[in-house]
Amino acid sequence: MSAVDEFRSFNRFFTREIGLLDKHLLASDYTLAEGRVLYELANNGEQTAADLGRSLQMDKAHLSRIVARFEKRKLVRVRASSTHGRQRLIALTPAGQEVFSGLNRRSQLQIERILAPLNDNERGRLISSMRQIRSIIDTDQTPDKVTYRSPRPGDLGWVIHRQAVLYHEEYGLDWTYEALVAEILSKFVTTFEPAREAAWIAEYAGSIAGSIFLVQSDDSMVAQLRLLYVEPSARCLGIGRTLVAMCIDRARELGYHKIKLWTNDILISARRIYEAAGFQLVDEEKHHSFGQDLVGQTWVLDLRPGGAPDK
């Protein structure tokens, strides 16, 4: 099936599963559109018809008819704005609040019935998938929705999996790259020194969107930046630059003189981030790894005032 066919098939499944094809919402006297208007007024308070229309992306005439029906049933009250006489402000009445509460309870019970047969792992996968769908399609992607935290149980396995999958899809690296990532993170955990090392997980829309690791190298005064990655759906949010900046700042706080990293020349976006952060290329060497002919590169950033990387 094509992407369009899969999308449409999922839509048909989901609308059937939650009863959106029924004439009325949740066996009530209200349509889906009416239920959405009640929800917006209940959760966002008094607002104009224009505000309602924008938030719901609803046809103006259709919305006007719904408001008129609600007003007739005494579910909403409509009054002129005290500051803008032409604006009409719409709010739920106590009767409207009661109707909304009933619909809300029915919706809650409906979803609970759908989730009931699922175990904790299945629920987690379902919710994570929903968040990913929303984050990919949502055009209102802004950096302030991104959060950064320390790793939690399960995160490192996810990082290994995603880096292996993405680097295979984007650069053709084979499964031996997954072994390298697993080895690096296994060593990071077993030899972790909290006073000298750190790690950050970026989250966006409730899902992991990227990561980076700061580790001590063989030279106690040289830190190493490792395994920077950002999910494709989150690459417009500046996550890579932020993770690198956090890593550099922490290295300075811990008293390192330098921070180095090893990468391959095919990782163009990452190299641009390193260069913008002040790293300088000090060495490169051809090698055959992960099923590909590559050019490995070593980049160094001197953290001391006026410092310059060693050639």
SEFI-82476 format. One record per residue (C-alpha): x, y, z. Coordinates in Angstrom, 1 decimal, decimal comma. Layout:
BEGIN
NODE       px       py       pz
NODE        X        Y        Z
...
This chain:
BEGIN
NODE       px       py       pz
NODE      0,0      0,0      0,0
NODE      1,1      3,5     -0,7
NODE      1,5      6,1      2,1
NODE     -1,8      7,7      1,1
NODE     -3,6      4,3      1,2
NODE     -2,1      3,5      4,6
NODE     -3,1      6,9      6,0
NODE     -6,7      6,5      4,7
NODE     -6,9      2,9      5,9
NODE     -5,9      4,0      9,4
NODE     -8,4      6,9      9,4
NODE    -11,2      4,4      8,5
NODE    -10,2      2,1     11,2
NODE     -9,9      4,8     13,9
NODE    -13,1      6,6     13,1
NODE    -14,9      3,2     13,2
NODE    -13,2      2,2     16,4
NODE    -14,3      5,3     18,4
NODE    -17,7      5,6     16,8
NODE    -17,2      8,8     14,7
NODE    -19,4      7,4     12,0
NODE    -22,4      7,4     14,3
NODE    -25,0     10,1     13,7
NODE    -24,6     11,4     17,2
NODE    -21,7     11,5     19,6
NODE    -21,5      8,8     22,3
NODE    -25,1      7,8     22,1
NODE    -26,2     11,4     22,9
NODE    -28,3     14,0     21,2
NODE    -25,2     15,9     20,0
NODE    -23,1     15,6     16,9
NODE    -19,3     15,4     16,9
NODE    -19,0     19,1     15,9
NODE    -21,4     20,1     18,7
NODE    -19,4     18,1     21,1
NODE    -16,1     19,8     20,0
NODE    -17,7     23,3     20,6
NODE    -18,8     22,2     24,1
NODE    -15,3     21,0     24,8
NODE    -13,6     24,2     23,7
NODE    -16,0     26,4     25,7
NODE    -15,7     24,1     28,8
NODE    -11,9     24,1     28,7
NODE    -11,1     27,6     27,4
NODE    -13,9     29,7     28,9
NODE    -15,7     32,6     27,3
NODE    -14,6     33,5     23,8
NODE    -15,7     35,0     20,6
NODE    -17,2     33,0     17,7
NODE    -14,1     34,0     15,7
NODE    -11,8     32,5     18,3
NODE    -13,9     29,3     18,4
NODE    -13,8     29,1     14,6
NODE    -10,0     29,5     14,5
NODE     -9,3     26,9     17,2
NODE    -11,7     24,3     15,6
NODE    -11,1     25,3     12,0
NODE    -14,8     25,2     11,5
NODE    -16,9     26,8      8,9
NODE    -18,3     30,1     10,2
NODE    -21,9     29,4      9,1
NODE    -21,9     25,9     10,6
NODE    -20,5     27,3     13,9
NODE    -23,2     30,0     13,9
NODE    -25,9     27,4     13,6
NODE    -24,5     25,4     16,4
NODE    -24,3     28,4     18,7
NODE    -27,8     29,4     17,8
NODE    -29,1     25,9     18,7
NODE    -27,2     25,9     22,0
NODE    -28,5     29,3     22,8
NODE    -32,1     28,1     22,2
NODE    -31,5     25,2     24,5
NODE    -30,0     27,5     27,1
NODE    -26,6     25,7     27,0
NODE    -24,7     28,9     26,2
NODE    -25,1     32,6     26,9
NODE    -24,1     35,2     24,3
NODE    -23,4     38,8     25,2
NODE    -21,8     41,8     23,6
NODE    -18,2     42,6     24,5
NODE    -17,8     45,6     26,8
NODE    -14,7     46,7     24,9
NODE    -15,7     45,8     21,3
NODE    -19,4     46,2     20,9
NODE    -19,5     44,2     17,6
NODE    -18,0     41,2     19,2
NODE    -20,2     38,5     20,8
NODE    -18,8     36,6     23,6
NODE    -20,0     33,0     24,1
NODE    -19,9     31,0     27,3
NODE    -21,4     27,8     28,7
NODE    -24,3     28,1     31,1
NODE    -24,6     25,7     34,1
NODE    -26,8     23,6     31,9
NODE    -24,2     23,6     29,2
NODE    -21,5     22,6     31,8
NODE    -23,7     19,7     32,9
NODE    -24,1     18,5     29,3
NODE    -20,4     18,7     28,7
NODE    -19,6     16,8     31,9
NODE    -21,9     14,0     30,9
NODE    -20,3     13,7     27,4
NODE    -16,8     13,9     29,0
NODE    -17,6     11,0     31,3
NODE    -18,9      8,9     28,4
NODE    -15,8      9,7     26,4
NODE    -13,5      8,7     29,3
NODE    -15,3      5,4     29,8
NODE    -15,2      4,7     26,0
NODE    -11,4      5,1     25,9
NODE    -10,9      3,1     29,1
NODE    -12,8      0,2     27,5
NODE    -10,5      0,4     24,5
NODE     -7,4      0,4     26,7
NODE     -8,6     -2,2     29,1
NODE     -7,4     -5,3     27,2
NODE     -3,9     -3,9     26,7
NODE     -1,0     -4,6     29,1
NODE      1,3     -1,8     30,3
NODE      3,8     -2,3     27,5
NODE      1,1     -2,2     24,8
NODE     -0,4      0,9     26,3
NODE      3,1      2,6     26,4
NODE      3,7      1,7     22,7
NODE      0,3      3,0     21,7
NODE      0,6      6,3     23,4
NODE      4,2      6,8     22,2
NODE      3,0      6,1     18,6
NODE      0,2      8,6     19,0
NODE      2,6     11,2     20,2
NODE      5,0     10,6     17,3
NODE      2,2     10,9     14,8
NODE      1,2     14,2     16,3
NODE      4,7     15,5     16,4
NODE      5,4     14,6     12,8
NODE      2,1     16,1     11,4
NODE      1,8     19,1     13,8
NODE      2,9     22,2     11,9
NODE      3,1     24,2     15,2
NODE      6,5     22,8     16,2
NODE      8,4     25,2     18,4
NODE     11,6     24,8     20,4
NODE      9,9     25,6     23,7
NODE      8,1     22,3     23,5
NODE     11,5     20,4     23,8
NODE     12,7     19,3     27,2
NODE     16,1     17,9     28,2
NODE     16,7     15,4     31,0
NODE     19,0     12,7     32,3
NODE     18,6      9,2     31,0
NODE     16,0      6,9     32,6
NODE     15,8      3,1     32,4
NODE     15,1      2,0     28,9
NODE     16,5      5,1     27,2
NODE     19,9      3,7     26,3
NODE     18,3      0,7     24,6
NODE     16,1      3,1     22,6
NODE     19,1      5,2     21,6
NODE     21,0      2,1     20,4
NODE     18,0      1,0     18,4
NODE     17,2      4,4     16,8
NODE     20,8      5,2     15,9
NODE     21,2      1,8     14,2
NODE     18,0      2,2     12,3
NODE     18,5      5,8     11,3
NODE     22,1      5,5     10,2
NODE     21,2      2,4      8,2
NODE     18,3      4,2      6,5
NODE     20,2      7,5      5,9
NODE     23,8      6,4      5,3
NODE     23,6      2,6      4,6
NODE     25,6      1,6      7,7
NODE     25,1     -2,1      8,5
NODE     24,3     -3,8     11,8
NODE     28,0     -3,7     13,0
NODE     27,3      0,0     13,7
NODE     24,7     -1,1     16,2
NODE     27,4     -3,2     18,0
NODE     29,6     -0,1     18,3
NODE     26,9      2,0     19,8
NODE     26,0     -0,8     22,2
NODE     29,6     -1,1     23,2
NODE     30,0      2,6     23,8
NODE     26,9      2,9     26,0
NODE     27,7     -0,4     27,9
NODE     31,0      1,1     28,9
NODE     29,4      4,4     29,7
NODE     27,1      2,7     32,2
NODE     29,6      0,3     33,8
NODE     32,3      2,9     34,3
NODE     30,1      6,0     34,8
NODE     31,8      8,8     36,8
NODE     29,1     11,3     37,7
NODE     31,7     13,9     38,7
NODE     33,3     13,7     35,2
NODE     30,6     12,5     32,8
NODE     27,0     13,3     31,8
NODE     24,3     12,5     29,4
NODE     21,2     14,2     28,1
NODE     18,0     13,0     26,5
NODE     15,9     15,4     24,5
NODE     12,1     14,9     24,5
NODE      9,6     16,4     22,1
NODE      5,8     15,7     22,2
NODE      6,4     13,0     24,9
NODE      8,9     11,0     22,9
NODE     12,7     10,8     22,8
NODE     13,9     13,2     20,1
NODE     17,7     13,0     20,5
NODE     20,6     12,4     22,8
NODE     24,3     13,2     23,5
NODE     26,9     11,8     25,9
NODE     29,9     13,4     27,6
NODE     32,6     10,9     28,7
NODE     36,1     11,1     30,0
NODE     38,8     10,1     27,5
NODE     42,2      8,4     28,3
NODE     43,5     11,9     29,1
NODE     41,8     13,0     32,3
NODE     41,8     16,6     31,1
NODE     40,1     15,8     27,7
NODE     36,4     15,1     27,5
NODE     34,8     13,3     24,6
NODE     31,5     14,1     23,0
NODE     29,8     10,9     21,8
NODE     26,7      9,7     20,0
NODE     24,9     12,9     19,1
NODE     21,7     12,1     17,3
NODE     18,4     13,8     16,6
NODE     15,2     12,3     15,3
NODE     14,3     13,3     11,7
NODE     10,9     14,7     12,8
NODE     12,6     17,0     15,3
NODE     15,5     18,3     13,3
NODE     14,0     21,8     12,7
NODE     14,0     22,6     16,4
NODE     17,6     23,3     17,1
NODE     17,9     20,2     19,3
NODE     21,4     19,2     18,0
NODE     22,8     22,7     18,6
NODE     21,3     22,7     22,1
NODE     22,7     19,3     23,0
NODE     26,2     20,2     21,8
NODE     26,1     23,5     23,7
NODE     25,0     21,7     26,9
NODE     27,8     19,2     26,5
NODE     30,4     21,9     26,1
NODE     29,1     23,9     29,0
NODE     29,2     20,9     31,3
NODE     32,7     20,0     30,1
NODE     33,8     23,5     31,1
NODE     32,1     23,3     34,5
NODE     34,0     20,0     35,2
NODE     37,3     21,6     34,4
NODE     38,2     19,9     31,2
NODE     40,8     21,6     29,1
NODE     39,5     20,2     25,8
NODE     36,6     18,3     24,3
NODE     37,1     16,1     21,3
NODE     34,9     13,9     19,1
NODE     35,1     11,4     16,3
NODE     32,7     11,4     13,4
NODE     32,5     10,5      9,7
NODE     32,5     13,0      6,9
NODE     29,0     11,8      5,6
NODE     27,4     13,3      8,8
NODE     27,2     16,7      7,2
NODE     24,6     18,3      9,5
NODE     26,4     17,2     12,6
NODE     29,7     18,5     11,3
NODE     28,1     21,9     10,7
NODE     26,9     22,0     14,3
NODE     30,4     21,1     15,6
NODE     32,0     23,7     13,4
NODE     29,5     26,4     14,5
NODE     30,2     25,5     18,1
NODE     34,0     26,2     17,6
NODE     35,3     22,7     17,0
NODE     38,2     22,4     14,5
NODE     39,0     19,5     12,3
NODE     42,5     18,2     13,4
NODE     42,7     14,8     11,6
NODE     40,9     12,6      9,1
NODE     41,5      9,1      7,8
NODE     39,9      6,8      5,3
NODE     38,5      3,5      6,7
NODE     36,1      0,7      5,8
NODE     33,6      0,2      8,6
NODE     29,9     -0,7      9,0
NODE     29,8     -2,0      5,4
NODE     30,9      1,4      3,9
NODE     34,0      3,2      2,7
NODE     34,2      6,2      5,0
NODE     36,4      9,1      6,0
NODE     36,7      9,4      9,8
NODE     37,3     12,8     11,3
NODE     38,6     14,0     14,7
NODE     37,4     17,4     15,8
NODE     38,7     19,3     18,9
NODE     37,5     22,3     20,9
NODE     40,0     23,9     23,3
NODE     38,0     25,1     26,3
NODE     40,8     27,2     27,8
NODE     40,7     31,0     27,1
NODE     42,8     31,6     23,9
NODE     43,4     27,9     23,4
NODE     43,9     26,2     20,0
NODE     43,6     22,6     19,2
NODE     46,7     20,5     18,8
NODE     47,4     19,4     15,2
